[in-house]
Amino acid sequence: MIYAAVFHITSQLNQFLKRSFDLNEDIVVVSNIVEQDGSIATNVANRIVASLINIEKDTAPGGRPITAPREGQPSAASYPPVHTNLYLLFAGNFNGKNYAEALKFLSHTISFFQRNPLFTQQNSPELDHRIAKLSLDIENLNIKDLSSLWSVLSGKYLPSVLYKIRMITFDAQDITTRVPKLVEPKTIAAS
C-alpha cells in the first residue's frame, strides 16, 4: 500500500504540473536522489524527486473496537490494524542555470497540495480501494533537523518540501481466534 499511496500522489501531481506547464513528460519521479554507492541517481536530473523519508506508526486511532457477538452468530478475533504515516520529500533537482526551475516547480507543488490536501475514493476514484483516504500536511523542519536530513540523504541540500501523509492502514484481517456461537440455554420443563 505504500507503493500505491506514493504513486497515486505523484501521479496526481504530475498530471497537474503537466497541465500547468504544457509538458509532455513527467516532471516528478519517485526515486532516491543518490544511489547506495553515492552516485547521483540517473533519472533525477531536472526533475522534482519524490523520496520516501520515513514510515511512522500512528498511535492515535487505537485498536479494533470490541463488539459482542449476537445470539447464534459466530465471532472472531484478529490482530489490530497498523496505522502508519509516511514522510514524502519533494526535492527540486535542477542545477546551474535551471535552479530557478526548482523553485517554480516546488511552488506549484505546494500550491497543488494546498488545493488538494485530501485524497479519497470520492474525489480520486483511481485511489487504491484498500486506502480510505490520504491526508497531506507540510512538515516543518528546523535548520538543525533539515541539515541532519540532507546529511543522511546526500550531504548536498536541494530546495525541498516535506509532507506527512496520514494514514496508511495495514489490516490483513487474519483471524486469530474463533469464538463459538452464543446459544441461549434451553430450559427443562418440570414434570
C-alpha positions in Angstrom: 0.0 0.0 0.0 3.0 2.3 0.4 3.7 2.0 -3.3 0.0 2.6 -4.1 -0.1 5.7 -1.9 3.1 7.3 -3.1 2.5 6.6 -6.8 -1.1 7.9 -6.6 0.1 11.2 -5.1 3.0 11.6 -7.5 0.7 10.7 -10.5 -1.8 13.4 -9.4 1.0 15.9 -9.0 2.5 15.0 -12.4 -0.9 15.5 -14.1 -1.3 18.9 -12.5 2.3 20.1 -13.4 2.0 18.7 -17.0 -1.3 20.7 -17.5 0.1 23.8 -15.8 3.3 23.9 -17.9 2.2 22.2 -21.0 4.7 19.4 -20.5 4.8 16.1 -22.5 6.7 14.1 -19.9 6.5 13.5 -16.2 8.5 16.1 -14.2 8.0 14.2 -10.8 9.9 11.0 -10.3 9.8 8.6 -7.4 13.4 7.8 -6.6 16.4 8.2 -4.3 18.4 11.3 -5.1 21.6 9.4 -4.5 22.2 5.7 -5.2 23.6 3.5 -2.4 27.1 3.7 -3.9 27.0 7.5 -3.5 26.5 8.3 -7.2 23.6 10.6 -8.3 20.6 8.6 -9.5 20.4 8.5 -13.3 16.7 9.5 -13.7 16.6 12.6 -11.4 18.3 15.4 -13.4 16.0 18.4 -13.9 13.1 16.7 -12.0 11.2 17.0 -8.8 12.3 13.9 -6.9 9.8 12.3 -4.5 11.5 10.3 -1.9 10.1 8.3 1.0 11.9 9.6 4.0 10.3 7.7 6.9 7.4 5.5 7.9 6.0 6.0 11.3 3.4 4.2 13.3 0.4 6.3 14.1 -0.8 5.6 17.6 -3.9 7.9 17.7 -6.6 5.6 16.1 -6.3 2.8 18.6 -7.2 -0.9 18.0 -10.3 -2.6 16.8 -13.5 -1.9 18.6 -14.6 -4.8 20.7 -18.1 -6.0 19.8 -20.1 -8.7 21.5 -21.4 -11.3 19.2 -25.2 -11.6 18.7 -27.1 -14.6 19.7 -26.4 -17.5 17.3 -23.7 -15.6 15.5 -20.1 -16.7 15.3 -17.4 -14.3 16.5 -13.7 -14.0 15.6 -10.8 -12.0 16.8 -7.9 -10.7 14.8 -4.8 -8.7 15.1 -5.5 -4.9 15.3 -4.6 -3.0 12.1 -1.4 -1.0 11.9 -1.9 2.7 11.1 1.1 4.4 9.5 2.2 7.9 8.4 4.5 8.4 5.5 7.0 11.2 5.1 7.4 12.1 1.5 10.1 14.7 0.4 9.7 16.6 -2.8 13.1 18.0 -3.8 13.9 20.1 -6.9 17.0 18.6 -8.5 17.8 21.3 -11.0 21.3 22.5 -11.2 23.2 25.5 -12.6 21.1 27.8 -14.8 18.0 25.6 -14.2 18.0 26.3 -10.4 15.0 28.7 -10.8 13.0 25.9 -12.3 13.3 24.0 -9.0 11.7 27.0 -7.2 9.0 27.3 -9.8 8.1 23.6 -9.6 8.2 23.5 -5.8 5.9 26.5 -5.6 3.4 24.7 -7.8 3.8 21.5 -5.8 2.9 23.3 -2.6 0.0 25.1 -4.4 -1.3 21.7 -5.7 -1.3 20.1 -2.2 -2.8 23.3 -0.7 -5.7 22.8 -3.1 -5.8 19.0 -2.7 -4.8 18.2 0.9 -7.1 15.1 0.9 -7.4 12.2 -1.5 -10.4 9.9 -1.0 -12.3 7.4 -3.1 -14.9 10.2 -3.9 -12.5 12.8 -5.2 -9.9 10.4 -6.5 -11.7 7.2 -7.8 -8.4 5.7 -9.1 -7.1 5.6 -5.5 -6.3 2.0 -4.5 -9.5 0.5 -2.9 -7.6 -0.5 0.2 -6.8 3.1 1.0 -9.7 5.0 2.5 -8.0 8.4 2.4 -4.7 10.2 2.2 -4.3 13.5 4.1 -1.2 15.6 3.4 0.3 18.2 5.7 3.6 20.1 5.3 6.0 19.0 8.0 8.2 21.8 9.3 11.9 21.1 9.9 14.2 23.5 11.8 17.6 24.1 10.3 19.3 21.5 12.5 16.8 18.8 11.5 17.0 19.9 7.9 20.8 19.6 8.0 20.6 16.2 9.5 18.1 15.0 6.9 20.2 16.2 4.0 23.4 14.7 5.6 21.6 11.3 5.6 20.3 11.7 2.1 23.3 13.0 0.2 25.0 15.8 2.0 24.0 18.4 -0.6 20.9 20.4 0.0 18.3 20.8 -2.7 15.3 23.1 -2.4 12.6 20.9 -1.0 9.4 20.4 1.0 8.5 17.6 3.3 4.9 16.3 3.6 3.4 14.0 6.2 0.9 11.7 4.7 -1.7 10.3 7.0 -2.7 7.4 7.1 -2.0 4.1 5.5 -3.6 1.2 7.3 -2.3 -2.3 7.1 -5.0 -4.8 8.0 -4.6 -8.4 6.9 -7.8 -9.3 8.7 -6.3 -12.6 9.7 -8.5 -14.4 12.2 -6.5 -15.4 15.3 -9.3 -16.9 17.4 -12.7 -18.2 16.8 -15.3 -17.9 19.5 -18.2 -20.3 19.4 -21.7 -19.1 18.8 -23.6 -17.9 21.8 -26.7 -20.1 22.3 -29.4 -19.4 24.8 -29.6 -22.2 27.3 -32.7 -24.5 27.0 -35.0 -24.7 29.9 -36.0 -28.2 31.0 -39.7 -28.5 31.7 -40.6 -29.6 35.3 -42.5 -32.9 35.5 
